[in-house]
């Protein structure tokens, strides 16, 4: 059945907006070429989008001809303001951007582990509100939150997890209550994978696995362009993976004896001490990352440590590869970032000896910004889905 004229117009409008978002400002002629629409159809859609307040003229080409083909159109970036939060165990970071993702303001604040729940929530929420004001955002449209722990795939809520501060879950609820905005929460490892796919080491990859190597270990699974969260949101809880080289098996209550025992921060530090490394930690740096940096700086003296660490990481990567065959593994988190391409190359070499499945190993390129970038992408996608939808010109949706 052919689409109705109104449906066809809506589809064409969304297509044009996506092109303007991805390619930047375009002329009507360029939109005609990219969409395959006729000149009158493009003229109509440009007029509709300008009338809705989503598109405006941002300049003119050098073409001497007068008329709409010489004008350059772009999305009205301040039509909506977005925010992203990276919620860690002892801190929170915030960034506020426009509809196109340009950073307008950012801030971070430590939150001590002994801070009671309500004061911790108030500090984090106040930081967001203060940063939004500094950015000139009168009203936020969408807020993306990255946090450790499991997110329920049905309710979209952060699940209660032992070992994580209670204020994490309360913050999400508080922002729902305080803000007239869409609030979305996602596991930090999944957000890092989204950011690396769009902007970093997995760009152009529809299928890959990201290994998060920080205080603990985790994995994000991207299959056929979609994040796979599992039935309960627990896909990627690789810390519980039973592996050789440990003295016990993990249990339902703790991941001791699992892959976490080989590759978690404490295990990496113990390995570094055993190899006689002397780290020089930077302020607020994860100690395990400092050991990796020390090994790289020590060159030949640090090689045995790097080989041993690569062997451990390859064990977890081989188990994942045997089940998923991702084609590429990205090492992220503080340890993955500190190790960089040098550690990734060693892991790939060891992995090739463990599995017949060809698997590239790459270091994440976004470093500590990966989670925040992923949260901002999530907020931006939500805002654009809402604003680029039919009827987006309704004043109720303007922010």
HUZI-V911487 format. One record per pair of residues at least 24 apart in sequence whose ideal C-beta (glycine too) atoms are under 7 Angstrom apart, sorted by the first residue. I is the first residue (numbers start at 1). GAP is how many residues later the second one is. D is the distance in Angstrom with one decimal. If there is no record, write none. Layout:
i: (I & I)
gap: (GAP & GAP)
d: (D & D)
This chain:
i: (10 & 12 & 12 & 12 & 13 & 13 & 13 & 14 & 16 & 16 & 17 & 17 & 17 & 17 & 20 & 20 & 20 & 20 & 21 & 21 & 21 & 25 & 25 & 25 & 25 & 26 & 26 & 27 & 27 & 27 & 27 & 28 & 28 & 29 & 43 & 46 & 51 & 52 & 52 & 53 & 53 & 53 & 54 & 54 & 54 & 75 & 75 & 77 & 79 & 79 & 80 & 80 & 80 & 80 & 81 & 81 & 81 & 81 & 81 & 81 & 82 & 82 & 82 & 82 & 82 & 82 & 82 & 83 & 83 & 83 & 83 & 83 & 84 & 84 & 84 & 84 & 84 & 85 & 85 & 85 & 85 & 86 & 86 & 86 & 86 & 87 & 87 & 87 & 87 & 87 & 89 & 89 & 89 & 92 & 92 & 93 & 94 & 94 & 94 & 95 & 95 & 96 & 96 & 96 & 96 & 97 & 99 & 101 & 101 & 104 & 104 & 105 & 105 & 105 & 106 & 107 & 117 & 117 & 117 & 120 & 120 & 121 & 121 & 121 & 121 & 124 & 125 & 125 & 125 & 125 & 139 & 139 & 140 & 140 & 141 & 141 & 141 & 141 & 142 & 142 & 142 & 142 & 142 & 142 & 143 & 143 & 143 & 143 & 143 & 143 & 144 & 144 & 144 & 144 & 144 & 145 & 145 & 145 & 145 & 145 & 146 & 146 & 146 & 146 & 146 & 146 & 146 & 147 & 147 & 148 & 149 & 150 & 150 & 150 & 151 & 151 & 151 & 151 & 152 & 153 & 153 & 156 & 158 & 159 & 182 & 184 & 184 & 184 & 186 & 188 & 189 & 189 & 189 & 189 & 190 & 190 & 191 & 191 & 191 & 191 & 192 & 192 & 192 & 192 & 192 & 193 & 193 & 193 & 194 & 194 & 194 & 194 & 195 & 195 & 195 & 195 & 195 & 196 & 196 & 196 & 196 & 196 & 197 & 198 & 199 & 199 & 200 & 200 & 200 & 201 & 201 & 201 & 201 & 201 & 202 & 202 & 205 & 207 & 207 & 208 & 208 & 208 & 208 & 208 & 209 & 209 & 209 & 209 & 210 & 210 & 211 & 211 & 211 & 211 & 211 & 211 & 212 & 212 & 213 & 213 & 213 & 213 & 213 & 213 & 214 & 214 & 214 & 214 & 214 & 215 & 215 & 215 & 216 & 216 & 217 & 217 & 217 & 217 & 219 & 221 & 238 & 238 & 239 & 241 & 241 & 243 & 243 & 243 & 244 & 245 & 259 & 262 & 262 & 263 & 263 & 263 & 268 & 268 & 271 & 271 & 271 & 272 & 275 & 275 & 277 & 277 & 286 & 288 & 288 & 289 & 289 & 289 & 292 & 292 & 292 & 292 & 293 & 296 & 306 & 306 & 307 & 310 & 310 & 310 & 310 & 311 & 313 & 314 & 314 & 314 & 314 & 317 & 317 & 317 & 318 & 318 & 318 & 321 & 321 & 321 & 322 & 325 & 326 & 327 & 327 & 328 & 328 & 328 & 329 & 329 & 330 & 330 & 331 & 331 & 331 & 332 & 332 & 336 & 336 & 337 & 337 & 337 & 339)
gap: (380 & 25 & 29 & 33 & 32 & 35 & 36 & 374 & 29 & 33 & 32 & 37 & 58 & 371 & 35 & 53 & 54 & 55 & 54 & 79 & 363 & 33 & 47 & 48 & 49 & 46 & 47 & 34 & 42 & 44 & 45 & 40 & 41 & 40 & 25 & 27 & 342 & 340 & 341 & 26 & 340 & 345 & 25 & 333 & 338 & 24 & 25 & 25 & 308 & 319 & 61 & 303 & 307 & 319 & 51 & 54 & 56 & 59 & 60 & 318 & 58 & 59 & 60 & 294 & 297 & 298 & 301 & 45 & 49 & 57 & 60 & 296 & 60 & 288 & 291 & 292 & 295 & 43 & 60 & 61 & 290 & 60 & 285 & 286 & 289 & 58 & 59 & 60 & 81 & 84 & 59 & 75 & 76 & 32 & 35 & 279 & 33 & 34 & 37 & 277 & 281 & 35 & 36 & 39 & 41 & 279 & 284 & 275 & 279 & 31 & 32 & 26 & 29 & 30 & 25 & 24 & 49 & 50 & 53 & 45 & 47 & 46 & 49 & 50 & 53 & 47 & 46 & 49 & 50 & 53 & 41 & 260 & 39 & 41 & 40 & 41 & 242 & 258 & 39 & 40 & 42 & 237 & 240 & 241 & 32 & 36 & 38 & 40 & 41 & 236 & 40 & 231 & 232 & 234 & 235 & 27 & 38 & 39 & 40 & 230 & 40 & 42 & 45 & 225 & 226 & 228 & 229 & 38 & 41 & 40 & 38 & 37 & 83 & 84 & 34 & 35 & 36 & 82 & 81 & 76 & 80 & 29 & 27 & 74 & 200 & 194 & 195 & 198 & 192 & 183 & 29 & 30 & 31 & 47 & 30 & 37 & 180 & 183 & 184 & 187 & 28 & 140 & 178 & 179 & 182 & 27 & 29 & 34 & 33 & 180 & 183 & 184 & 171 & 175 & 178 & 179 & 182 & 134 & 136 & 168 & 170 & 174 & 25 & 179 & 167 & 174 & 164 & 165 & 166 & 129 & 161 & 162 & 163 & 164 & 126 & 128 & 123 & 119 & 120 & 118 & 119 & 120 & 121 & 122 & 111 & 115 & 117 & 120 & 120 & 122 & 105 & 106 & 118 & 120 & 121 & 125 & 120 & 121 & 50 & 118 & 119 & 120 & 122 & 123 & 51 & 72 & 119 & 120 & 121 & 49 & 50 & 71 & 44 & 48 & 42 & 43 & 46 & 47 & 101 & 103 & 78 & 82 & 25 & 75 & 78 & 72 & 73 & 76 & 71 & 70 & 57 & 50 & 53 & 49 & 50 & 53 & 41 & 67 & 34 & 37 & 38 & 33 & 29 & 30 & 25 & 28 & 48 & 46 & 47 & 45 & 46 & 49 & 43 & 46 & 47 & 51 & 45 & 46 & 37 & 40 & 39 & 33 & 36 & 37 & 40 & 39 & 34 & 33 & 36 & 37 & 40 & 30 & 34 & 44 & 33 & 36 & 37 & 34 & 36 & 38 & 33 & 32 & 33 & 32 & 33 & 31 & 32 & 34 & 30 & 32 & 32 & 34 & 30 & 32 & 33 & 32 & 38 & 27 & 28 & 27 & 30 & 31 & 24)
d: (4.0 & 6.2 & 6.6 & 5.3 & 5.5 & 6.3 & 6.2 & 5.1 & 5.5 & 6.8 & 6.9 & 6.6 & 6.8 & 4.6 & 6.8 & 6.8 & 6.2 & 5.1 & 6.0 & 6.8 & 6.7 & 4.9 & 4.7 & 6.2 & 3.7 & 6.8 & 6.2 & 5.9 & 5.9 & 6.6 & 5.6 & 4.8 & 5.3 & 4.7 & 6.1 & 6.1 & 6.7 & 6.0 & 3.1 & 6.3 & 6.4 & 6.6 & 6.2 & 6.5 & 6.5 & 6.4 & 6.2 & 6.5 & 6.5 & 6.8 & 3.9 & 4.8 & 6.0 & 4.7 & 7.0 & 6.7 & 3.5 & 5.4 & 6.2 & 6.3 & 6.8 & 6.2 & 5.3 & 6.4 & 4.2 & 5.6 & 5.8 & 6.1 & 6.2 & 5.3 & 4.6 & 6.5 & 4.7 & 5.3 & 3.6 & 3.8 & 5.7 & 6.5 & 4.7 & 6.9 & 6.4 & 5.1 & 4.6 & 4.4 & 6.5 & 6.2 & 6.6 & 4.3 & 5.8 & 6.6 & 7.0 & 6.8 & 6.3 & 4.6 & 6.3 & 5.8 & 5.6 & 5.2 & 4.7 & 5.7 & 6.1 & 5.3 & 5.3 & 4.0 & 5.6 & 6.0 & 6.2 & 6.3 & 5.5 & 3.7 & 6.9 & 5.0 & 4.4 & 3.8 & 6.8 & 4.8 & 4.8 & 4.7 & 5.6 & 6.9 & 3.8 & 5.1 & 5.0 & 5.0 & 5.1 & 5.3 & 6.8 & 5.6 & 6.3 & 6.1 & 6.4 & 4.8 & 6.0 & 4.4 & 6.0 & 6.9 & 4.7 & 4.3 & 6.0 & 4.5 & 7.0 & 4.1 & 4.4 & 4.4 & 6.3 & 6.6 & 5.3 & 4.9 & 7.0 & 5.8 & 5.2 & 3.6 & 6.1 & 3.9 & 3.7 & 6.3 & 6.9 & 6.8 & 4.4 & 6.1 & 6.0 & 4.3 & 4.3 & 4.2 & 7.0 & 6.2 & 4.4 & 6.2 & 6.1 & 5.5 & 6.8 & 6.7 & 4.4 & 5.7 & 5.9 & 5.8 & 5.3 & 5.1 & 5.5 & 4.8 & 4.9 & 6.7 & 5.2 & 6.8 & 5.3 & 5.5 & 6.7 & 6.0 & 6.1 & 4.6 & 4.3 & 6.7 & 4.5 & 6.2 & 4.7 & 5.3 & 5.0 & 2.9 & 5.3 & 6.7 & 6.7 & 5.0 & 3.9 & 5.4 & 5.7 & 3.5 & 5.6 & 6.8 & 6.9 & 4.3 & 5.8 & 6.9 & 5.5 & 4.8 & 4.0 & 3.8 & 6.3 & 5.4 & 6.7 & 5.4 & 6.1 & 6.3 & 6.2 & 6.0 & 6.5 & 6.4 & 6.0 & 4.1 & 4.6 & 4.9 & 4.4 & 6.5 & 5.2 & 4.9 & 6.3 & 5.4 & 5.5 & 5.5 & 5.8 & 5.0 & 6.5 & 4.2 & 6.9 & 6.2 & 5.3 & 6.3 & 4.4 & 5.2 & 4.5 & 5.3 & 6.8 & 6.6 & 6.1 & 5.5 & 6.8 & 6.8 & 5.4 & 4.3 & 6.2 & 6.3 & 7.0 & 4.1 & 3.7 & 4.7 & 6.7 & 6.3 & 3.9 & 5.0 & 6.7 & 6.9 & 4.9 & 6.8 & 5.8 & 5.3 & 5.9 & 5.5 & 4.9 & 5.8 & 6.3 & 6.4 & 5.8 & 6.9 & 7.0 & 6.3 & 5.8 & 5.2 & 6.6 & 6.9 & 6.8 & 6.9 & 4.5 & 4.3 & 6.6 & 5.4 & 5.9 & 6.3 & 6.6 & 6.1 & 6.4 & 6.0 & 6.3 & 6.0 & 5.6 & 4.1 & 6.5 & 6.0 & 4.0 & 6.9 & 5.2 & 4.2 & 5.5 & 3.9 & 5.8 & 4.1 & 5.0 & 6.7 & 5.2 & 5.9 & 6.4 & 5.8 & 6.4 & 6.4 & 3.6 & 4.7 & 5.2 & 5.4 & 4.9 & 5.2 & 3.8 & 4.5 & 5.9 & 6.5 & 5.3 & 6.9 & 5.8 & 4.1 & 5.0 & 5.4 & 5.2 & 4.9 & 6.2 & 5.3 & 6.8 & 6.4 & 6.8 & 6.8 & 4.6 & 6.3 & 6.0 & 4.9 & 5.3 & 5.3 & 6.6 & 5.3 & 6.3 & 3.7 & 5.9 & 6.0 & 5.6 & 6.2 & 4.5 & 6.8 & 6.5)
